[in-house]
Amino acid sequence: MTQVKSAQFTVGKLDAGMAMLLTEDYQLIEFPSVLLPKGVVLGSVVSIDVGRDRETERRQRSEFRGLQEKILEDFGRRHPKAPVVRAGHTTQTWAVIEWEPLELAAAELRSLHLYRDGQRMMQAMPSTVEAANSARAVKTTGLDVDHEYEFRIEMCTSAGTYFSNTVAVKTHSLENLTGVRVCFGDCGTQAEEDSLKETIKRIGASWTDNVTLSITHFVTRHKVGAGYEAALRSNIPIVKPDWLLACEANGKLQPAIKFGVE
């Protein structure tokens, strides 16, 4: 319940939005003139009721404690988690490093860096948490054939720096064609494409219907189509169907430059 106390004052001065009020025992207080009744002038006697609203006090204290708990939960108890990485598709000269969705709590992402064998690489990485959690993978190229590497990710945030687990990746030998993954363009007839897919099965490779990060070669006879344009933008080697036949015949990966589409 609100406790109210009343007092009477005489207006002694009105100036610049403030009123000087005089009590019966000649104590002087300042009071905002905007809160006085209309028509009050020098010498007017006003009554002011002053009360304590305990119910509002309790409600405001409760709201303040709730705000403190929320701040503590968001910024005091929850922290960013170290990234979790794993090896993705691997070939003779490149590998895909994948990661689980980044968890930053209330922190901001400053940067992501890829490390290879303990050295930070000049590798383009997502610059925002939205981009990182959308892509969730990066392709690192220029690797040696049949060689083992260790990779990890450094995540720099406004709450500190976090390193992921380390993942071991071994690139394939030239005779290991299991990393070959192709996408088909215009190969002539459906029968020819079906025959090429049988070749892929025999050499232990794979194919997909779309141009993705894990594609190693785009197989086509003609420079046409959305798939061809996508492969061109992604710098994916574009080869004729003869390239697959040559890989099978020689039992190892063949240079794409010899089978370029004219």
C-alpha positions as CSV (number, residue, x, y, z in Angstrom):
1,M,0.0,0.0,0.0
2,T,1.2,3.5,-0.8
3,Q,1.9,5.7,2.2
4,V,1.1,9.4,1.6
5,K,2.2,12.5,3.5
6,S,0.9,16.0,2.7
7,A,2.6,19.4,3.1
8,Q,1.8,23.0,2.3
9,F,4.2,25.4,0.6
10,T,4.2,29.0,-0.4
11,V,5.5,29.8,-3.9
12,G,8.4,32.2,-3.3
13,K,9.9,32.3,-6.8
14,L,9.3,31.0,-10.3
15,D,12.3,31.0,-12.6
16,A,13.6,28.9,-15.5
17,G,11.3,26.0,-15.0
18,M,11.9,25.7,-11.3
19,A,9.8,27.0,-8.4
20,M,11.2,28.0,-5.0
21,L,8.8,26.7,-2.3
22,L,8.8,27.9,1.3
23,T,7.5,25.7,4.1
24,E,5.7,26.9,7.2
25,D,8.9,26.6,9.2
26,Y,10.8,28.6,6.5
27,Q,12.6,25.7,4.8
28,L,13.3,26.2,1.1
29,I,13.0,23.5,-1.5
30,E,13.3,23.5,-5.3
31,F,10.4,22.0,-7.3
32,P,9.8,21.6,-11.0
33,S,7.3,24.3,-12.0
34,V,5.8,22.0,-14.7
35,L,4.3,19.8,-11.9
36,L,2.5,22.8,-10.3
37,P,-1.2,23.4,-11.0
38,K,-1.9,25.9,-13.8
39,G,-2.3,29.5,-12.7
40,V,0.2,29.3,-9.8
41,V,2.0,32.6,-9.2
42,L,4.3,34.2,-6.7
43,G,2.7,33.9,-3.3
44,S,0.4,31.0,-4.2
45,V,-0.1,28.3,-1.5
46,V,0.1,24.7,-2.9
47,S,-0.4,21.4,-1.2
48,I,1.9,18.5,-2.2
49,D,1.3,14.9,-1.4
50,V,4.4,12.7,-1.2
51,G,3.9,9.0,-1.0
52,R,5.9,5.8,-1.0
53,D,4.7,3.1,-3.4
54,R,6.0,-0.1,-2.0
55,E,4.3,-2.3,-4.6
56,T,6.1,-0.5,-7.4
57,E,9.3,-0.8,-5.5
58,R,8.9,-4.6,-5.2
59,R,8.1,-4.8,-8.9
60,Q,11.1,-2.7,-10.0
61,R,13.4,-4.7,-7.7
62,S,12.1,-7.9,-9.2
63,E,12.6,-6.6,-12.8
64,F,16.1,-5.4,-11.9
65,R,17.1,-8.8,-10.4
66,G,15.7,-10.4,-13.6
67,L,17.8,-8.2,-15.7
68,Q,20.9,-9.0,-13.7
69,E,20.3,-12.7,-14.0
70,K,19.9,-12.4,-17.8
71,I,23.1,-10.4,-18.1
72,L,24.9,-13.0,-15.9
73,E,23.5,-15.8,-18.0
74,D,24.3,-14.2,-21.4
75,F,27.7,-12.8,-20.5
76,G,28.9,-14.5,-17.3
77,R,27.9,-18.2,-17.6
78,R,27.8,-18.8,-21.3
79,H,31.1,-18.8,-23.2
80,P,32.1,-19.6,-26.8
81,K,32.9,-23.2,-27.5
82,A,36.0,-24.4,-29.3
83,P,35.3,-25.3,-32.9
84,V,35.0,-29.0,-33.8
85,V,36.6,-30.0,-37.2
86,R,36.7,-33.1,-39.3
87,A,38.2,-34.2,-42.6
88,G,36.0,-34.0,-45.6
89,H,36.6,-35.1,-49.2
90,T,40.2,-35.7,-50.0
91,T,42.1,-36.1,-53.2
92,Q,45.7,-36.2,-54.4
93,T,46.3,-32.5,-54.1
94,W,43.5,-31.0,-52.0
95,A,41.3,-31.7,-49.0
96,V,38.1,-30.2,-47.6
97,I,38.1,-29.3,-43.9
98,E,34.6,-29.3,-42.3
99,W,33.4,-27.9,-39.0
100,E,30.4,-28.1,-36.8
101,P,28.2,-24.9,-36.4
102,L,30.2,-22.3,-34.4
103,E,28.8,-21.5,-31.0
104,L,29.8,-18.0,-29.8
105,A,27.3,-17.4,-27.0
106,A,27.1,-13.6,-26.8
107,A,30.6,-13.0,-28.3
108,E,31.4,-11.6,-31.7
109,L,33.4,-13.4,-34.3
110,R,36.6,-11.5,-35.2
111,S,38.3,-13.9,-37.6
112,L,38.8,-17.6,-38.6
113,H,42.1,-19.0,-39.5
114,L,43.2,-22.4,-40.9
115,Y,46.4,-24.0,-39.6
116,R,48.3,-26.7,-41.5
117,D,51.0,-28.5,-39.5
118,G,51.1,-25.7,-36.9
119,Q,51.4,-22.9,-39.4
120,R,48.7,-20.4,-40.2
121,M,47.8,-20.5,-43.9
122,M,46.9,-17.6,-46.1
123,Q,43.5,-19.3,-46.7
124,A,40.3,-17.3,-47.4
125,M,37.9,-18.0,-44.6
126,P,34.3,-16.8,-43.8
127,S,34.4,-13.4,-42.1
128,T,31.1,-13.6,-40.2
129,V,29.5,-16.3,-38.0
130,E,26.5,-16.4,-40.4
131,A,28.8,-17.2,-43.4
132,A,30.8,-19.7,-41.4
133,N,27.7,-21.6,-40.2
134,S,26.4,-21.5,-43.8
135,A,29.5,-22.8,-45.5
136,R,30.9,-25.0,-42.7
137,A,33.8,-26.2,-44.9
138,V,36.8,-24.9,-46.7
139,K,38.9,-26.4,-49.5
140,T,42.7,-26.3,-49.0
141,T,44.7,-26.9,-52.2
142,G,48.3,-27.2,-53.2
143,L,49.0,-30.3,-51.2
144,D,51.6,-32.9,-52.0
145,V,50.5,-36.3,-53.4
146,D,50.4,-39.2,-50.8
147,H,51.3,-37.0,-47.9
148,E,49.9,-36.7,-44.4
149,Y,49.0,-33.3,-42.9
150,E,47.4,-32.0,-39.7
151,F,44.8,-29.3,-39.7
152,R,43.0,-27.2,-37.1
153,I,41.0,-23.9,-37.0
154,E,41.7,-20.8,-34.9
155,M,38.5,-18.9,-33.9
156,C,39.2,-15.3,-32.7
157,T,36.3,-13.7,-30.9
158,S,35.5,-10.7,-28.7
159,A,35.7,-13.1,-25.7
160,G,39.1,-14.7,-26.6
161,T,40.8,-17.1,-29.0
162,Y,39.7,-20.7,-29.3
163,F,41.5,-23.6,-31.2
164,S,39.7,-26.6,-32.6
165,N,40.7,-30.2,-32.4
166,T,43.4,-31.3,-34.7
167,V,42.5,-33.6,-37.6
168,A,44.9,-35.7,-39.6
169,V,44.5,-35.9,-43.4
170,K,46.4,-38.0,-45.9
171,T,46.3,-37.2,-49.6
172,H,45.9,-40.0,-52.0
173,S,48.5,-41.6,-54.2
174,L,48.1,-41.3,-58.0
175,E,46.9,-44.9,-58.1
176,N,44.2,-44.2,-55.5
177,L,41.2,-43.0,-57.6
178,T,38.6,-43.1,-54.7
179,G,38.9,-39.3,-54.3
180,V,37.8,-38.6,-57.9
181,R,34.3,-37.2,-57.9
182,V,32.9,-35.9,-61.2
183,C,29.8,-34.0,-62.4
184,F,28.5,-34.6,-65.9
185,G,27.7,-32.0,-68.5
186,D,26.8,-32.7,-72.1
187,C,28.3,-36.1,-72.8
188,G,26.4,-36.8,-76.0
189,T,23.9,-39.5,-75.3
190,Q,22.4,-41.0,-72.1
191,A,23.9,-44.3,-73.1
192,E,27.4,-42.8,-73.2
193,E,26.9,-41.2,-69.8
194,D,25.7,-44.5,-68.3
195,S,28.8,-46.2,-69.7
196,L,31.0,-43.5,-68.1
197,K,29.2,-44.1,-64.7
198,E,30.1,-47.8,-65.0
199,T,33.7,-46.8,-65.5
200,I,33.5,-44.6,-62.4
201,K,32.3,-47.6,-60.4
202,R,35.1,-49.8,-61.6
203,I,37.8,-47.4,-60.6
204,G,36.3,-46.7,-57.2
205,A,35.4,-43.1,-57.9
206,S,32.0,-41.3,-57.6
207,W,29.8,-38.8,-59.3
208,T,27.2,-36.2,-58.3
209,D,24.5,-34.3,-60.1
210,N,25.6,-30.9,-58.9
211,V,28.8,-28.8,-58.9
212,T,29.8,-28.7,-55.2
213,L,33.0,-28.1,-53.2
214,S,33.9,-31.7,-53.4
215,I,33.9,-32.0,-57.2
216,T,37.3,-32.9,-58.7
217,H,36.4,-32.8,-62.4
218,F,33.6,-31.7,-64.7
219,V,33.1,-34.1,-67.6
220,T,31.6,-32.8,-70.8
221,R,32.1,-32.7,-74.6
222,H,30.8,-29.2,-75.1
223,K,31.3,-25.8,-73.3
224,V,27.6,-25.3,-72.5
225,G,25.2,-25.4,-69.7
226,A,24.8,-24.1,-66.1
227,G,27.0,-26.9,-64.8
228,Y,29.8,-25.9,-67.1
229,E,29.5,-22.3,-66.1
230,A,29.5,-23.2,-62.4
231,A,32.6,-25.4,-62.8
232,L,34.4,-22.6,-64.7
233,R,33.6,-20.1,-61.9
234,S,34.9,-22.6,-59.3
235,N,38.2,-23.4,-61.2
236,I,37.2,-27.0,-61.4
237,P,39.1,-28.9,-64.2
238,I,36.9,-29.4,-67.2
239,V,37.7,-32.6,-69.2
240,K,36.4,-34.7,-72.0
241,P,35.0,-38.2,-71.3
242,D,38.2,-39.7,-72.6
243,W,39.9,-38.6,-69.4
244,L,37.9,-41.2,-67.3
245,L,38.8,-43.9,-69.8
246,A,42.5,-43.0,-69.6
247,C,42.4,-43.1,-65.8
248,E,41.0,-46.6,-66.0
249,A,43.4,-47.7,-68.7
250,N,46.5,-46.4,-66.9
251,G,45.3,-47.3,-63.4
252,K,46.1,-43.9,-62.0
253,L,45.1,-40.3,-62.1
254,Q,45.8,-38.6,-65.4
255,P,46.7,-34.9,-66.0
256,A,43.5,-33.0,-66.8
257,I,45.4,-30.6,-69.2
258,K,45.7,-33.3,-71.8
259,F,42.0,-33.8,-72.0
260,G,40.7,-30.2,-72.1
261,V,37.5,-29.5,-73.9
262,E,38.0,-27.5,-77.1
